[in-house]
Amino acid sequence: MPLPEALAELDSTRGGLSGAEAHKRLERCGPNAIEEHRRGVPAELASFFWGPIPWMIEVALVLSGVLRHWDDVAVIGVLLVVNAAVGFWQEHTAADAVAALKSQLALRATVCRDGGWRKVDAAGLVPGDVVRVRLGDIVPADVRLLDGEYLSVDQSALTGESMPADKREGDAAYSGSVAVRGDMTAVVTHTGSRTYFGRTTRLVAAARPVSHFQKAVLAIGDYLIWMSLVLVLVLVVVELFRGARVLTLLQFALILTVAAIPVAMPAVLSVTMAVGAVALSKMKAIVTRLESIEEMAGIDVLCSDKTGTLTENRLTLGEPVPVGARDGGQVVLAGALACAPETDDAIDRAVLGGLPGAEALRGYRQTGFVPFDPVGKRTSADITGPEGSFTVTKGAPQVVLALCDPAPDEAARADEAVRRLAAAGRRALGVARRDGDGPWRFLGLLPLSDPPRPDSADTVRRAVEHGITVKMLTGDNSAIAAEVAGRIGLGTEVRRAGDLLGDDPRRRLGDADAARIEAADGFAEVFPEHKYAIVKALQERGHVVGMTGDGVNDAPALKQADTGVAVSGATDAARSAADLVLTAPGLSVIIAAIERARIIFERMNSYAIYRVTETIRIVLFVVAAMIAFNTYPINAILIILLALFNDLPIMTIAVDNTPLDPQPVRWDMRRVLSVATVLGTIGVVETFLMLLLARQWLHLDTSHIQTLIFLKLAVAGHLTLFVARSRGPLLSRPWPAPAMLWAAIGTKVLATALVGFGLGLVTPVSWAQIGFVWVYCIAWVFVEDWAKLAVYRHLDHSSTHHRRFLGHLHQQLHPAPAAGPRGARQGPGST
């Protein structure tokens, strides 16, 4: 349909809609967003009663009713409801946190309303709105292009085209495609689920790779599930040979399995990350994917953009350097005429700021403008002025010089000036002019400076202290890059990206090239494809890589990095590709975010160790005791109560105080399972010893023994959590968070009151026996703490025999040569 007819069909004009009309259409058409089909609250709550684990609990409930164990029926019913309520609350906590973060990341669109341009959420667009699309924007809806020179869009995610598609007036552009060049206005034709993208989402299911976090949860879950099932199967076989009642044994086995399997682990860990994500958002760092928190904690190399991240991104114009121009004023005027109208670009603002006043441009009119793009590296404008029509351009000096044919002395002066400015850490813009169809004439250079941010040097120092290597990536030349790197403490080993990656950055690098990339402090003259190749090369060397960026050209590298960080002011394309979006300038926010991520990781690690320990402690003890004594050391109802007392307060681990690891952290299953297995085994030994004491020393009957064992397992549970939550000694900082401490105290007081008074659920025991159990558990917790420290020393190779062995390795086999001047040879035997 021709544009005039399309505008008539949409009941719109090139001047857009009024605010009132847009509001009416929004109510009629709905928001410009893909509908999320969320279940209602009743259906969502019901889903927690459906699945393998709920089925097992429900079968145990039915079996208890068949056996007329009404106390068991009541408590199992409570367990079923509490499990569903806790799961529902945890999921909603995470979902609400994610929804709050998504609202901060909503795409914005520039729309013409009531005759003026304004920024609105893309969800508020309606058919007939007139929008502006420029370099780096994500097209917010299906549109028809109205005015402008041209627009080049990357629509590969929608159509599979490998090359950007060039669009001109009258062409359609689809929602979700990315503008990679140009600047045009357009009229919205379709929104929401009626867009090309919206229709496609109904046909395509997105596949996501399994994250390190998911792999860790699956590994821990598999370990516990298989261990529990094997032990319970052994128990069932032995008891059946002994002639146990099948229904009673089956009921007990089901309840024991439910208590052992970490059904709540994924939810607890997700809530821990969701709470952490909210904390990060308050630090001006918005997480777009919860699993990225775990990956952020392991970053050991951070590839940082220079401009706006390490520097202030506040360019100022220095003294112009005329080459072919009569004076510096002519160079500034030509550069100003090559700036975009109504520009927000920092370079253009700096150049325009060098004019003596706004009246300097009076009498000149732009008749055409080609904006800057990352490949062409220049802008140009067609001008009509007092001296007639001409064209001006400004951009990278080497690009502008290549357009011209300067005299040898002019070219030499220009090259020498660029080197001199670069040595002083200044960037230079080349300016040229062409009259009519004549040749380009190189006018001169405009020096620009972008000083380092005041906090950059301190931030780099903190990064090094945290075990993170910072590498600078910039499109500037090597001299400027080395100057800035040296001033902020990065080192001056800055390499040209082209020298390391060659003409084809997509080629597979050899070990030597990858090693040089790993050794470099920074990279200069970086093109978009270089960034992606650098990140990939570092990952192949075994590094967990963070990458910062702000432009559409950074999106591939941000997506490839383990943690992509879109810095303050980033384009929509960069924000959509990133895992972390900063809303405050500078690199210090990233370091603070990494610190927070490491704290969150330690909480998850502590919970994983605790949960594996408890499963081993309970299941292995119960199975061993039943095989040894042919009696239930704890009955079904007490196992259910134990699960409630242990699992409800554990959610407070999401706010626990944890130490900040000075080095990058990653999931280490060997460490987690080794520590947990040792603690769990000690727990089995101490509980088995308590059982023997209760039988042989206290001479208690079975019901009293079961009560005593329940109290022992309940009290020892959270004492073990306090052991597992830190790699350091139990009685050392940081202390547990008040919420965790009081949750543990509260549940243990309830458990103590239950066994002291009975309350119709258990056989009460004497207060003297209760005091004995408490003293017994407190004494054993120090044994557990000693064992934990010994395991960590062994895993870290810091035990006494490890230090002795390493000391032997480091002994010198020859006497050291006599001291002499540094670098001087001490004789024929020296090395």
LUMNUDO-285838 format. One line per 10 residues: for each residue x, y, z of C-alpha. Coordinates in steps of 0.2 Angstrom, whole numbers, plus 5000, padded with zeros to 4 digits. Layout:
N
X:Y:Z ~ ... .
END
This chain:
831
5000:5000:5000 ~ 5007:5017:4995 ~ 5012:5028:5010 ~ 4998:5041:5009 ~ 4985:5027:5008 ~ 4994:5018:5023 ~ 4993:5034:5033 ~ 4975:5037:5029 ~ 4971:5018:5034 ~ 4979:5021:5050 .
4970:5038:5052 ~ 4987:5046:5055 ~ 4999:5060:5048 ~ 5017:5063:5047 ~ 5015:5073:5063 ~ 5009:5059:5073 ~ 4995:5057:5085 ~ 4989:5067:5100 ~ 4991:5061:5117 ~ 4972:5059:5119 .
4970:5049:5103 ~ 4985:5038:5108 ~ 4977:5034:5125 ~ 4960:5029:5116 ~ 4969:5018:5104 ~ 4980:5010:5118 ~ 4963:5005:5127 ~ 4956:4998:5111 ~ 4972:4989:5105 ~ 4980:4984:5121 .
4999:4987:5125 ~ 5013:4984:5113 ~ 5019:4968:5121 ~ 5019:4950:5119 ~ 5005:4942:5130 ~ 5012:4932:5144 ~ 4999:4918:5148 ~ 5001:4917:5167 ~ 4991:4904:5176 ~ 4979:4911:5189 .
4983:4910:5208 ~ 4971:4895:5211 ~ 4979:4885:5196 ~ 4996:4890:5201 ~ 4994:4884:5219 ~ 4986:4868:5213 ~ 5001:4864:5203 ~ 5011:4862:5219 ~ 5000:4847:5223 ~ 5004:4839:5207 .
5021:4830:5203 ~ 5032:4816:5208 ~ 5036:4823:5226 ~ 5018:4829:5230 ~ 5012:4812:5224 ~ 5024:4803:5236 ~ 5018:4813:5250 ~ 5000:4810:5245 ~ 5002:4791:5244 ~ 5010:4792:5261 .
4995:4801:5267 ~ 4983:4788:5260 ~ 4993:4774:5267 ~ 4993:4782:5284 ~ 4974:4783:5283 ~ 4972:4765:5278 ~ 4983:4760:5293 ~ 4972:4772:5304 ~ 4987:4782:5310 ~ 4977:4798:5312 .
4991:4808:5320 ~ 5002:4804:5304 ~ 4988:4809:5293 ~ 4986:4826:5301 ~ 5005:4830:5301 ~ 5008:4823:5283 ~ 4993:4834:5278 ~ 5001:4849:5286 ~ 5018:4844:5277 ~ 5009:4844:5260 .
5000:4861:5263 ~ 5016:4869:5270 ~ 5027:4862:5255 ~ 5014:4869:5243 ~ 5013:4886:5252 ~ 5032:4888:5254 ~ 5035:4883:5235 ~ 5021:4895:5230 ~ 5028:4909:5241 ~ 5046:4906:5234 .
5041:4906:5216 ~ 5031:4922:5218 ~ 5045:4930:5228 ~ 5057:4927:5213 ~ 5044:4931:5200 ~ 5040:4948:5208 ~ 5058:4952:5209 ~ 5061:4948:5191 ~ 5045:4958:5186 ~ 5052:4973:5195 .
5069:4971:5186 ~ 5060:4969:5169 ~ 5050:4985:5172 ~ 5067:4995:5174 ~ 5073:4987:5158 ~ 5057:4991:5147 ~ 5062:4997:5130 ~ 5060:5015:5126 ~ 5054:5023:5110 ~ 5055:5041:5103 .
5038:5046:5098 ~ 5030:5061:5091 ~ 5015:5066:5101 ~ 5005:5083:5101 ~ 5018:5089:5089 ~ 5033:5086:5099 ~ 5046:5072:5102 ~ 5046:5063:5118 ~ 5052:5046:5126 ~ 5039:5033:5131 .
5039:5015:5135 ~ 5038:5005:5120 ~ 5023:4996:5127 ~ 5013:5012:5126 ~ 5015:5013:5106 ~ 4999:5011:5096 ~ 4996:5010:5077 ~ 4997:5027:5069 ~ 5011:5033:5081 ~ 5026:5041:5072 .
5042:5036:5080 ~ 5061:5039:5076 ~ 5073:5025:5074 ~ 5092:5028:5074 ~ 5108:5018:5076 ~ 5107:5006:5090 ~ 5089:5006:5093 ~ 5078:4991:5093 ~ 5063:4994:5081 ~ 5049:4995:5094 .
5035:4989:5083 ~ 5031:4984:5065 ~ 5033:5001:5055 ~ 5033:5009:5038 ~ 5047:5021:5036 ~ 5043:5039:5032 ~ 5057:5051:5031 ~ 5076:5051:5032 ~ 5091:5046:5021 ~ 5091:5027:5024 .
5090:5014:5038 ~ 5100:4998:5039 ~ 5093:4985:5050 ~ 5099:4968:5057 ~ 5084:4957:5056 ~ 5093:4940:5056 ~ 5084:4935:5072 ~ 5068:4936:5063 ~ 5071:4931:5045 ~ 5088:4922:5046 .
5096:4935:5034 ~ 5115:4935:5038 ~ 5118:4953:5031 ~ 5109:4969:5037 ~ 5094:4974:5026 ~ 5094:4992:5019 ~ 5078:5001:5021 ~ 5071:5017:5013 ~ 5056:5027:5013 ~ 5040:5017:5011 .
5049:5000:5017 ~ 5043:4990:5031 ~ 5054:4987:5047 ~ 5049:4973:5059 ~ 5048:4974:5078 ~ 5064:4966:5086 ~ 5076:4970:5072 ~ 5091:4981:5077 ~ 5096:4998:5068 ~ 5114:4996:5063 .
5115:5012:5052 ~ 5105:5027:5048 ~ 5091:5038:5056 ~ 5073:5038:5050 ~ 5056:5042:5056 ~ 5042:5029:5054 ~ 5024:5026:5057 ~ 5018:5011:5068 ~ 5007:4999:5058 ~ 5006:4984:5070 .
5009:4982:5089 ~ 5010:4967:5102 ~ 5005:4950:5096 ~ 5000:4957:5079 ~ 5018:4961:5074 ~ 5029:4949:5064 ~ 5039:4945:5079 ~ 5023:4942:5089 ~ 5016:4930:5077 ~ 5033:4921:5076 .
5034:4919:5095 ~ 5019:4907:5093 ~ 5028:4896:5082 ~ 5046:4896:5089 ~ 5051:4890:5106 ~ 5067:4897:5112 ~ 5081:4885:5118 ~ 5092:4890:5132 ~ 5109:4882:5136 ~ 5111:4874:5153 .
5120:4887:5164 ~ 5133:4883:5177 ~ 5120:4886:5191 ~ 5108:4873:5183 ~ 5122:4860:5181 ~ 5127:4862:5199 ~ 5109:4860:5205 ~ 5107:4845:5194 ~ 5123:4837:5200 ~ 5119:4840:5219 .
5101:4834:5216 ~ 5106:4818:5207 ~ 5119:4814:5221 ~ 5106:4815:5234 ~ 5092:4807:5225 ~ 5102:4792:5220 ~ 5110:4790:5237 ~ 5093:4791:5246 ~ 5084:4779:5234 ~ 5099:4766:5236 .
5099:4767:5255 ~ 5080:4766:5256 ~ 5079:4751:5244 ~ 5092:4742:5255 ~ 5081:4746:5270 ~ 5066:4740:5261 ~ 5074:4723:5256 ~ 5081:4720:5273 ~ 5065:4724:5282 ~ 5055:4713:5270 .
5066:4698:5274 ~ 5063:4701:5292 ~ 5044:4700:5289 ~ 5040:4719:5292 ~ 5022:4724:5287 ~ 5022:4730:5269 ~ 5011:4745:5271 ~ 5019:4752:5287 ~ 5036:4749:5279 ~ 5031:4757:5262 .
5023:4772:5272 ~ 5040:4775:5282 ~ 5050:4773:5266 ~ 5040:4786:5256 ~ 5041:4798:5270 ~ 5060:4795:5273 ~ 5063:4798:5254 ~ 5053:4814:5254 ~ 5062:4821:5269 ~ 5079:4816:5261 .
5076:4822:5243 ~ 5080:4841:5241 ~ 5064:4846:5233 ~ 5065:4864:5239 ~ 5084:4866:5234 ~ 5081:4874:5217 ~ 5067:4886:5224 ~ 5078:4891:5239 ~ 5093:4895:5227 ~ 5082:4904:5215 .
5075:4915:5229 ~ 5093:4918:5236 ~ 5098:4925:5218 ~ 5081:4935:5217 ~ 5084:4943:5233 ~ 5102:4947:5228 ~ 5096:4954:5211 ~ 5085:4966:5220 ~ 5100:4971:5231 ~ 5110:4974:5215 .
5097:4984:5207 ~ 5098:4996:5222 ~ 5117:4998:5218 ~ 5112:5003:5200 ~ 5116:4986:5192 ~ 5100:4978:5185 ~ 5101:4959:5182 ~ 5093:4953:5166 ~ 5095:4934:5170 ~ 5096:4927:5187 .
5109:4913:5183 ~ 5121:4927:5178 ~ 5124:4931:5196 ~ 5133:4914:5199 ~ 5143:4917:5183 ~ 5147:4935:5188 ~ 5155:4928:5204 ~ 5167:4918:5194 ~ 5174:4933:5183 ~ 5193:4933:5182 .
5195:4944:5167 ~ 5185:4960:5163 ~ 5186:4967:5146 ~ 5181:4985:5148 ~ 5176:4998:5135 ~ 5186:5014:5137 ~ 5175:5028:5133 ~ 5162:5032:5147 ~ 5168:5017:5157 ~ 5186:5021:5161 .
5185:5039:5155 ~ 5172:5052:5159 ~ 5165:5052:5141 ~ 5165:5071:5143 ~ 5174:5077:5127 ~ 5181:5094:5126 ~ 5189:5103:5111 ~ 5207:5108:5111 ~ 5216:5120:5100 ~ 5212:5115:5082 .
5227:5111:5070 ~ 5225:5118:5053 ~ 5233:5109:5039 ~ 5225:5114:5022 ~ 5214:5128:5031 ~ 5218:5146:5032 ~ 5216:5145:5051 ~ 5209:5135:5066 ~ 5192:5144:5065 ~ 5189:5137:5047 .
5192:5119:5053 ~ 5180:5121:5068 ~ 5166:5128:5057 ~ 5168:5114:5044 ~ 5168:5101:5058 ~ 5152:5109:5066 ~ 5143:5109:5049 ~ 5147:5090:5048 ~ 5137:5087:5065 ~ 5120:5080:5066 .
5105:5092:5068 ~ 5098:5091:5086 ~ 5112:5080:5091 ~ 5115:5071:5107 ~ 5132:5064:5102 ~ 5146:5069:5114 ~ 5159:5072:5099 ~ 5146:5083:5090 ~ 5143:5093:5107 ~ 5161:5095:5109 .
5164:5102:5091 ~ 5149:5113:5092 ~ 5155:5120:5109 ~ 5171:5126:5100 ~ 5161:5138:5090 ~ 5162:5157:5095 ~ 5143:5157:5096 ~ 5127:5150:5088 ~ 5127:5164:5076 ~ 5143:5156:5067 .
5131:5144:5059 ~ 5119:5157:5053 ~ 5117:5157:5034 ~ 5121:5138:5032 ~ 5109:5125:5029 ~ 5111:5106:5029 ~ 5102:5098:5014 ~ 5108:5080:5017 ~ 5117:5071:5031 ~ 5125:5054:5033 .
5127:5049:5051 ~ 5142:5040:5059 ~ 5143:5021:5058 ~ 5156:5010:5066 ~ 5163:5004:5049 ~ 5164:5020:5039 ~ 5170:5030:5055 ~ 5164:5047:5048 ~ 5150:5058:5046 ~ 5146:5069:5031 .
5134:5083:5027 ~ 5129:5092:5011 ~ 5128:5111:5015 ~ 5121:5126:5006 ~ 5129:5143:5012 ~ 5135:5160:5007 ~ 5149:5153:4996 ~ 5137:5140:4987 ~ 5135:5122:4989 ~ 5148:5110:4996 .
5151:5094:5007 ~ 5160:5093:5023 ~ 5165:5077:5033 ~ 5173:5073:5049 ~ 5179:5057:5057 ~ 5194:5046:5060 ~ 5210:5055:5053 ~ 5216:5040:5043 ~ 5199:5038:5035 ~ 5197:5056:5031 .
5215:5057:5024 ~ 5212:5042:5013 ~ 5198:5052:5005 ~ 5209:5067:5001 ~ 5225:5068:4991 ~ 5235:5080:5002 ~ 5252:5086:4997 ~ 5267:5076:5005 ~ 5271:5090:5017 ~ 5253:5092:5022 .
5251:5073:5025 ~ 5267:5073:5035 ~ 5261:5087:5046 ~ 5245:5078:5049 ~ 5253:5062:5054 ~ 5265:5071:5065 ~ 5251:5081:5074 ~ 5241:5065:5076 ~ 5256:5056:5084 ~ 5259:5071:5095 .
5241:5072:5101 ~ 5240:5054:5104 ~ 5256:5054:5115 ~ 5247:5067:5126 ~ 5231:5056:5127 ~ 5221:5066:5115 ~ 5210:5060:5101 ~ 5210:5069:5084 ~ 5196:5071:5071 ~ 5200:5074:5053 .
5190:5087:5044 ~ 5189:5089:5025 ~ 5178:5099:5012 ~ 5173:5096:4995 ~ 5166:5110:4983 ~ 5153:5103:4971 ~ 5160:5087:4963 ~ 5178:5092:4965 ~ 5191:5083:4975 ~ 5191:5082:4994 .
5203:5095:5003 ~ 5210:5090:5020 ~ 5207:5105:5031 ~ 5215:5100:5048 ~ 5213:5091:5064 ~ 5201:5094:5079 ~ 5209:5087:5095 ~ 5197:5080:5108 ~ 5202:5074:5126 ~ 5192:5063:5137 .
5201:5062:5154 ~ 5200:5046:5165 ~ 5186:5045:5178 ~ 5192:5050:5195 ~ 5188:5033:5202 ~ 5195:5023:5188 ~ 5213:5020:5195 ~ 5206:5015:5212 ~ 5193:5004:5204 ~ 5207:4995:5194 .
5217:4993:5210 ~ 5201:4985:5218 ~ 5199:4973:5204 ~ 5216:4967:5205 ~ 5214:4964:5224 ~ 5199:4954:5219 ~ 5208:4943:5207 ~ 5201:4951:5192 ~ 5212:4956:5177 ~ 5205:4971:5168 .
5209:4973:5149 ~ 5204:4989:5140 ~ 5196:4988:5123 ~ 5195:5004:5112 ~ 5194:5010:5094 ~ 5207:5023:5098 ~ 5225:5021:5092 ~ 5238:5012:5102 ~ 5246:5028:5108 ~ 5230:5035:5116 .
5226:5018:5123 ~ 5243:5016:5131 ~ 5242:5034:5138 ~ 5225:5031:5146 ~ 5230:5013:5152 ~ 5246:5019:5160 ~ 5237:5033:5169 ~ 5224:5022:5177 ~ 5236:5008:5182 ~ 5232:4995:5169 .
5249:4993:5162 ~ 5255:4999:5145 ~ 5256:4982:5135 ~ 5243:4988:5123 ~ 5242:4979:5107 ~ 5233:4983:5090 ~ 5218:4971:5088 ~ 5223:4968:5070 ~ 5240:4963:5074 ~ 5234:4949:5085 .
5218:4944:5075 ~ 5223:4947:5057 ~ 5212:4951:5043 ~ 5199:4938:5048 ~ 5195:4939:5066 ~ 5183:4924:5064 ~ 5197:4912:5061 ~ 5202:4900:5074 ~ 5217:4906:5084 ~ 5232:4896:5088 .
5239:4894:5106 ~ 5252:4907:5103 ~ 5240:4920:5097 ~ 5228:4916:5111 ~ 5242:4917:5124 ~ 5247:4935:5117 ~ 5229:4940:5119 ~ 5229:4934:5137 ~ 5245:4943:5141 ~ 5240:4960:5134 .
5234:4974:5145 ~ 5223:4981:5132 ~ 5218:4982:5114 ~ 5218:4997:5102 ~ 5210:5000:5085 ~ 5196:4987:5090 ~ 5182:4984:5077 ~ 5166:4975:5083 ~ 5171:4958:5076 ~ 5188:4960:5086 .
5178:4961:5103 ~ 5169:4945:5100 ~ 5185:4936:5095 ~ 5195:4942:5110 ~ 5181:4936:5122 ~ 5181:4919:5114 ~ 5200:4917:5114 ~ 5200:4921:5133 ~ 5186:4909:5136 ~ 5196:4895:5127 .
5211:4899:5138 ~ 5199:4894:5153 ~ 5194:4911:5159 ~ 5177:4917:5165 ~ 5175:4933:5155 ~ 5165:4949:5158 ~ 5163:4961:5144 ~ 5157:4979:5145 ~ 5149:4988:5130 ~ 5136:5001:5125 .
5133:5000:5106 ~ 5124:4989:5094 ~ 5142:4984:5088 ~ 5145:4977:5106 ~ 5130:4965:5106 ~ 5139:4950:5099 ~ 5153:4951:5112 ~ 5141:4955:5126 ~ 5131:4939:5121 ~ 5147:4928:5120 .
5154:4934:5137 ~ 5150:4924:5152 ~ 5143:4940:5159 ~ 5139:4954:5147 ~ 5138:4971:5155 ~ 5128:4985:5146 ~ 5135:5002:5154 ~ 5126:5017:5158 ~ 5118:5025:5142 ~ 5119:5009:5132 .
5108:5006:5117 ~ 5093:4995:5118 ~ 5102:4982:5107 ~ 5117:4981:5120 ~ 5105:4981:5135 ~ 5095:4966:5127 ~ 5111:4956:5124 ~ 5118:4960:5141 ~ 5116:4950:5158 ~ 5119:4965:5168 .
5113:4983:5164 ~ 5121:4998:5174 ~ 5112:5013:5177 ~ 5126:5023:5185 ~ 5142:5027:5175 ~ 5159:5020:5178 ~ 5168:5003:5182 ~ 5166:5004:5201 ~ 5148:4999:5199 ~ 5154:4983:5191 .
5166:4979:5205 ~ 5153:4982:5218 ~ 5141:4970:5208 ~ 5154:4957:5207 ~ 5157:4958:5226 ~ 5139:4956:5229 ~ 5138:4941:5217 ~ 5152:4933:5227 ~ 5142:4935:5243 ~ 5126:4928:5235 .
5137:4913:5228 ~ 5143:4909:5245 ~ 5126:4909:5252 ~ 5121:4896:5239 ~ 5136:4886:5242 ~ 5133:4885:5261 ~ 5115:4879:5258 ~ 5121:4866:5246 ~ 5134:4859:5259 ~ 5121:4860:5272 .
5107:4851:5262 ~ 5119:4837:5257 ~ 5125:4835:5275 ~ 5107:4834:5282 ~ 5102:4821:5269 ~ 5117:4810:5273 ~ 5114:4812:5292 ~ 5096:4807:5292 ~ 5095:4794:5279 ~ 5111:4785:5282 .
5108:4785:5301 ~ 5090:4779:5300 ~ 5095:4765:5288 ~ 5110:4759:5298 ~ 5100:4760:5314 ~ 5086:4750:5307 ~ 5097:4737:5300 ~ 5108:4736:5316 ~ 5093:4735:5329 ~ 5078:4730:5319 .
5068:4745:5326 ~ 5063:4762:5320 ~ 5075:4775:5328 ~ 5063:4789:5323 ~ 5045:4787:5318 ~ 5036:4794:5302 ~ 5028:4808:5311 ~ 5044:4814:5318 ~ 5053:4813:5301 ~ 5039:4825:5295 .
5041:4837:5309 ~ 5060:4837:5307 ~ 5058:4841:5289 ~ 5047:4856:5294 ~ 5058:4862:5308 ~ 5074:4861:5297 ~ 5068:4868:5280 ~ 5057:4882:5285 ~ 5070:4893:5293 ~ 5083:4889:5280 .
5076:4902:5268 ~ 5084:4915:5279 ~ 5100:4910:5271 ~ 5096:4922:5257 ~ 5100:4937:5268 ~ 5114:4929:5278 ~ 5131:4938:5281 ~ 5145:4929:5272 ~ 5163:4933:5269 ~ 5169:4940:5253 .
5180:4929:5244 ~ 5196:4938:5238 ~ 5197:4927:5222 ~ 5184:4923:5209 ~ 5173:4908:5214 ~ 5165:4894:5204 ~ 5155:4878:5208 ~ 5167:4865:5214 ~ 5157:4849:5216 ~ 5172:4840:5223 .
5173:4853:5237 ~ 5155:4854:5241 ~ 5152:4835:5241 ~ 5169:4832:5251 ~ 5164:4844:5265 ~ 5146:4838:5266 ~ 5150:4820:5266 ~ 5163:4822:5280 ~ 5150:4832:5290 ~ 5136:4820:5286 .
5146:4805:5291 ~ 5151:4813:5308 ~ 5133:4817:5310 ~ 5129:4799:5308 ~ 5142:4794:5320 ~ 5136:4806:5334 ~ 5118:4801:5331 ~ 5122:4783:5332 ~ 5132:4786:5348 ~ 5117:4795:5355 .
5106:4780:5351 ~ 5118:4768:5360 ~ 5118:4780:5375 ~ 5099:4781:5376 ~ 5098:4761:5374 ~ 5113:4756:5385 ~ 5115:4770:5398 ~ 5098:4778:5400 ~ 5088:4762:5396 ~ 5074:4771:5387 .
5060:4762:5378 ~ 5058:4764:5359 ~ 5046:4779:5360 ~ 5057:4789:5372 ~ 5072:4785:5361 ~ 5063:4791:5346 ~ 5059:4808:5355 ~ 5077:4810:5360 ~ 5084:4806:5343 ~ 5071:4818:5335 .
5077:4832:5347 ~ 5095:4828:5343 ~ 5093:4829:5324 ~ 5083:4845:5326 ~ 5095:4854:5337 ~ 5111:4848:5327 ~ 5103:4853:5311 ~ 5105:4872:5312 ~ 5121:4870:5322 ~ 5128:4861:5307 .
5121:4875:5296 ~ 5132:4888:5306 ~ 5147:4876:5303 ~ 5144:4875:5284 ~ 5140:4893:5281 ~ 5158:4898:5282 ~ 5175:4891:5278 ~ 5183:4899:5293 ~ 5181:4894:5312 ~ 5163:4893:5319 .
5166:4907:5332 ~ 5173:4920:5319 ~ 5166:4934:5309 ~ 5155:4937:5300 ~ 5142:4932:5312 ~ 5125:4925:5306 ~ 5112:4937:5300 ~ 5099:4941:5314 ~ 5085:4934:5303 ~ 5094:4917:5302 .
5100:4917:5320 ~ 5082:4920:5327 ~ 5074:4908:5314 ~ 5086:4894:5321 ~ 5083:4899:5339 ~ 5064:4899:5336 ~ 5063:4882:5328 ~ 5074:4874:5341 ~ 5064:4882:5355 ~ 5048:4874:5347 .
5056:4857:5345 ~ 5062:4858:5363 ~ 5045:4863:5369 ~ 5037:4849:5359 ~ 5048:4835:5367 ~ 5047:4842:5384 ~ 5027:4843:5384 ~ 5023:4830:5371 ~ 5008:4840:5365 ~ 5000:4824:5360 .
5012:4821:5345 ~ 5027:4813:5354 ~ 5031:4804:5370 ~ 5039:4818:5382 ~ 5056:4816:5390 ~ 5063:4824:5405 ~ 5071:4841:5405 ~ 5087:4833:5412 ~ 5088:4822:5396 ~ 5084:4838:5385 .
5098:4847:5393 ~ 5109:4832:5390 ~ 5105:4832:5372 ~ 5108:4851:5370 ~ 5126:4849:5378 ~ 5129:4834:5368 ~ 5125:4843:5352 ~ 5135:4859:5356 ~ 5150:4848:5360 ~ 5149:4839:5344 .
5147:4855:5334 ~ 5165:4859:5338 ~ 5171:4842:5332 ~ 5162:4845:5316 ~ 5170:4862:5314 ~ 5187:4855:5317 ~ 5184:4842:5304 ~ 5177:4855:5291 ~ 5193:4865:5294 ~ 5204:4850:5291 .
5195:4846:5275 ~ 5197:4863:5268 ~ 5216:4863:5273 ~ 5217:4847:5263 ~ 5208:4853:5248 ~ 5218:4869:5248 ~ 5235:4860:5250 ~ 5238:4869:5266 ~ 5239:4855:5279 ~ 5255:4851:5288 .
5260:4837:5277 ~ 5256:4847:5262 ~ 5267:4861:5267 ~ 5281:4850:5272 ~ 5280:4841:5255 ~ 5280:4858:5246 ~ 5294:4864:5256 ~ 5305:4849:5250 ~ 5300:4854:5232 ~ 5306:4872:5234 .
5323:4868:5242 ~ 5338:4873:5232 ~ 5349:4859:5226 ~ 5364:4871:5224 ~ 5371:4885:5235 ~ 5365:4902:5230 ~ 5378:4912:5220 ~ 5386:4927:5229 ~ 5376:4943:5228 ~ 5382:4955:5214 .
5375:4968:5203 ~ 5358:4965:5196 ~ 5359:4956:5179 ~ 5378:4952:5181 ~ 5384:4934:5178 ~ 5392:4927:5194 ~ 5403:4914:5185 ~ 5402:4899:5174 ~ 5390:4890:5186 ~ 5378:4904:5188 .
5360:4902:5180 .
END
